[in-house]
């Protein structure tokens, strides 16, 4: 029986989807009322989120940054809003660190908790 966690399995072993060009992407962004794809939010029932409402937008960002692909991040997350809301977004430590490293590599200042 293994008495310690392995870094080779479990959620912290999953790669964090961070598009290299996220800060300059000109992709069409989702807006208004959205339903996240089942591959990102698989719990029933389907929920709608209003990206124009701060509380819903932050929840979508939390879900997409943890569960989404690079394409999902490009589509659902706005770079400028992510930077502004950084301290209000609840993320697992491994996801937060990956994003903070990405910001630091690009000399982008985000508030620290």
Secondary structure, DSSP 4 states (H G I P E B T S, - for coil): ---S--TTSSGGGSPP---TTGGG--PPPP-SEE---TTT--SSSP--EETTSHHHHHHHHHHHHHH--HHHHHHH--HHHHHHHGGG----HHHHHHHHHHHHHTT------
